[in-house]
Amino acid sequence: MNFTRYLGRKALWYIGALFVALMLNFFLPRLIPGNPVDSLVSQLSRGGGSSGEQMKAIYENYMREFGLDKPLWQQFFIYMGQLFQGNLGTSFGQYPASVNGLVANALPWSIAIQLPAILIGWVVGNTIGAIAAFKGGWFDRGAFVSSLFLSSMPYYCLAILLLFGFGVILGVLPVGGAYSFGLSPELSMAFFGDAISYFWLPFWSLVLIFIGGQAVGMRSMAIYELGSDYVNYGRGLGLSDNRIVRYIFRNAMLPQITGLALSIGGLVGGALITELVFSYPGIGTLLFNAISQNDYPVIQAVTLIITLAVLAANFAVEIAYGLIDPRIRAASIGDR
């Protein structure tokens, strides 16, 4: 019963947060200075050949087509109505392309580089951190300094260094894009073999930073666990080192699992600059181009996806905490 109340409260809170996020998604892009139709019409006028009256007619037609001639509150209700039908609208900058189609094309590229980087980085980083804390000595010092260096470096700096070293100086990997010119995405070994060569640089620029951050966090938690009574008791009983490391690893995992859930929740927009550095056609690149064009529907769609992913990840963590620790559940519903 307590868990049902706990779950109900959390669900109401997240529904309220989602509604606020939807309002911000709609209104914040419209605070960007400039009108998207102005830039579209100015691009058309650069070619010449159109009179002022014709450009005015084109301007009014775009305003009507995009619904920008309506009051803001009316635009908001139209946006919400389309959203409930699963329609993210039509792109202003790439008119008449559907926003659903643009997101569907960009999202797999972002997931392809970030999800493996997060999962591999989490497993490797936590393993290194737990072993370093247990072993101590030169391995601990080397692992800690290396991990601290990597975790302190902005991931776009590492991306630029890898790009310069392996792409420009050595020339062993492509410097930008997701596949070779002349190819188009398809399910074939030829395309996969080509795309994987473009995958490595952005992947390593993300995974190395993630390994460093996870190793530092796990090492700190593991050192705390090493001073616990159960570890001393286990050593007194003559338990093997591998078994004690497993116990330490398991007990230090809770904050690391939270970090993993939040990282997966934020993966959609988490590598925006990495995608820009490598000209990778992911959701970060799509968002950057949309902001430069005041493309409201695309900005709204990308930020909505990021919002939904972060809220879902946080909600999953709250449910897990409520199941694992009754004290958190009781504090949340006011029983203590």
N, C-alpha and C positions, 0 to 999 in steps of 0.2 A: 504493500500500500504506500509506504514511504517512497519507494522508488517510482511509483506511478505519479505521485505528487511532484517529486523531483523532476521527472521527465516532462510533465505538463508545464511546470514553471519555465523550464529551459526552452521548451518548444515555443511558448508564448513570447519569451524574450527574443528568440531568434526570428520569429515572424515579424515582430516589431522592428528589429534591426534590418531585416530585408526590406520592409516598406520604406524606412528612412533611406536605405541605400538606393532604392529605386528612384526616390525623389532627387537625391544628390546626383545619380547617374544622368537624370534628365536635365536638371538645372545647371550643374557645374559646366558642362561643355558650352552652354550658351553664355557663360560669363567671359569666355575667351574673346578678346577684342576682334572685331571684323565680322563680316557676313559671308558665308560660303558662296552665296550667289554672286556677290561682288567679284570674288576671285575668278569664278567660272566665266562670267561675262567679260571680265578684263582679258582673260586668255583668248576668248573668241574675237575680241576687238583687235588683238594684236595683228591678226591676219589682214585687217583692213577690208574694204569692199562693202561694209555695212553702214547704213546711215544711223544717225542718232535715234530716229524713231524706231528703226528695226531693232537696235540694241535694247531700247526701252521695252519693246514688245517681248523680246527674248527674256529680259530680266523679270518682267511680270509673269511670264509663262513659267519660268523656273520657280519663282516664289509660290505660285499657285500649285505647281506640281509637287513641291516639297512640303507644302502646307505651312510655309513660313509667313504667309499673309494672315494667318489666323491668330487670335489672342493666345498668349502663352499657356493659360490654363486649359484652353481647348486643345492645343497641341499635346499637352500632358495626358489628357484623357484619351486622345487618339492613340498616343504611344502605348498607354497601358492596355487599351483594347487590342491593339495589334500583338502586344507581348503575350497576352493570355491565349492568343491563337497561334503562338509559336512563330510569329512573323517579326523579324528584327528590322524590317524596313528596307529601303533602297538607298544605296550609297550615293552621296552627293558628289564626291570626288571622282568616282568611277561609274557614274550614271550611264546606263540603267542597271548596273550589276546589283544582284541581291546581296544584302549583308549576310544572310544565312550561307550563301555560296562562298563568299570571301572568307568567312570564319571557318567553314568546313575545309577550305583549301589550306588555310594557314595553321590551324590547330594541330594536325598530325605532326607537322615539322617540329613544333615546340615540344610536344610530348615526346617525340622520338629522341631529342637530345637531352631533355631535362629529367624525364622519369628514370632512365638507366643511370644517369649521373647521381641522382638523389639516392637511389636504392643501393648502388655499388658503393658510393661514398659513405653512406650510413653504416653499412656492414663493415667495410674495411676500416673506417675511422674509429668505430667503437671497438673493434677487435684490437687495433694498435694501441688505443688508449688504455684498455683493460690490461693488456700484456705489459705495457710500459710501466704502469703503476705497480704491477705485481713483481716484475723482474727487477726494476730499479737499475742502478749502475749506468754504464755507458749507453745501453739500449734506451733507457728512460730519458737520459739527457739528450741523446740524438733525436729521438722521436718527439720529445717535447719542443725542442728548439725548432725543428723542421715544421712541426704542426703549427706552432705559434706564428712562424714566419708566413706560412701559407694562409692561415686564417686571418692574419692581419692585412694581407694584400687584397686590394679591391679586385674582384674577378675580371673586370674589364682590362686592368693592367696586365694580368697574366695572359689574357686573351691577346693583347697587342704584342707581348713578348713572344708568345708561341707563334703568332702570325708572322712576325719578323724573322724569328729563328728558323722555323721549319718551312714556312711558305716562301720567304724572300731570299734568305741567305742560302739555305740548303736546297730549297726548291723541291722537296720530296712530297709535299702535300699542297692541294689547291688553296689559294689565298681567300677565296670568297665564293658564295653561292651554295647551292645544295646539290646540283648535278650539272653535268657538262652541257655546254651550249648545243642546241640541236636535238637534245633528248626531251622527252616529256614523261611525267610520272606514270609508271605502269608496273604491274606485278610480274616482273621478269628478273632472272638472275643477272642479266646484262645491266639493267638499270640499278639493281641493288648493289652490284659490284662497283658501279660508278659512284653512286650516292654515298657509299660507305667511306670512300676516300675524302669526301667533303665533310663527313661527319666527325672525324677524329679531332680536329683542332678545337671546334667549339665544345665537344664533349670533354676533352681533357682540361680545358680552361675552367669548366664548371666542377668536374669531379675532384680535381686536386684541392680546390678551395674548400669543398664540402668535406673531404677527408680530414683536412687540417682542423676545421671547426669542430667536427664530431670527436676527433681524437683528444683535443684539449678538454672538451666537456666531459668525456667519459673518464679521462685520466683523473680529473678532479674528484668526480663522484667515486671512482674506484679507490682512490687514496683515502677518502672518508670511510668507505666500507672496510678497508684493510684494518682500521683501528677498532673495528667492532668486536664485541665479545665472541660472536659465533665463529669469526675467523680464527681467533686465538684458540678457541675450543677445538675447532677442526684440526688445527695444526697439532694441538696436544694429543688428539686421537690418532695422529699419523696419516691424515687424509693426503692424497696425492695433490701436487701443485695444480694439475689440470682440473681436478674436481673443485678445488678452492677458487680457481679463476672462474669456473662456470657459475659458482654461487655469487661471486662478486659481480660478475657480468649481469646476472639476472636481477639482483637487487638494485643495481645502479641504472637499470633500464628505463624506469618510469619517466624521468624528465627527457630522456633521449627519444622515447616513443612520442612524447608530446611534440618535440622538435621535428620528428619525422612527419607526423600528421600535418603540422603547419607548413612544412616545406612542400609536401605534396599538394596541399591546398593552394599554396602560392606559386606553384610551378608554371601556371599559365602566363603570368607576367613577370616571372622572376628573373629572366635572363634577357631583358630588353636590350641592354647595351651589348651583350655578347652577340645577339642576333644582328645588331647593327654593325658591329666590328667585322663580322664574317659575312655580311649581306645574306644572312640566312632567312628564308621566306617564312618565318614563324609569326606568331601572334604579336610579339613585341614589335617587329618591323611593321606589321599592319597598323598597330596602334600609333606608332611614330608618324607614319605617313598620313594617317587620319587626322592627327592633331595639327600637322602642318597645313592641312587643307580645310580645317574646320569642318570635317566630315562628321557631323553630330551622330548620325545613326551608327557608324562604325565605332566611334568612341564609346557610345552608350553600350553597344553590344559587347565590346572587349571588357570594359570595366564591369559590366553585369556578370560576365563569365568568371572574372577574377573574384568578384564579390561572392558569388554563389559557391565557388570552390573553397574560399577561405571560411565562409560560414559553415559549410558542410563539414570541413575538417575540424573546426572548433567544436561543433555540435557532437561529432564522433568522439572527440577527446573528453568532452563533458560527460557523455554517456559512459565511456570507459572508466573515468574517475569515479562516477557514481556507483558503478558496479564493483570496482575494486576496493574503494575506501568508504565505509559507512559514515565516517566522520564528516567527509565532504558533503555527503547526501544530507545528513542531519543539519549541518550548518546552513545549507542552502534553503531548506524549507522552514528554518526557524525553530527546530526542535532543541537547539542548544545555543 
